[in-house]
């Protein structure tokens, strides 16, 4: 599951953001059951996919600086 804040609803459907060479890439996903503040991802992302945990204000193709916690 991922935080609800990681999901952005777009005209093509829900997406998660990942990065490729400091550029955001929108990853279309299929949402599953909501569990509290998290939602299950049933299709579109693997368990090892590194995602942005707060998608507010983000857009596909945007240049970003990647940091880790």
Secondary structure, DSSP 8 states (H G I E B T S, - for coil): -EEGGG-EEETTEEEEEEEETTEEEEEE-EEEEEETTEEEEEES--TT----S--TT--TT-B------
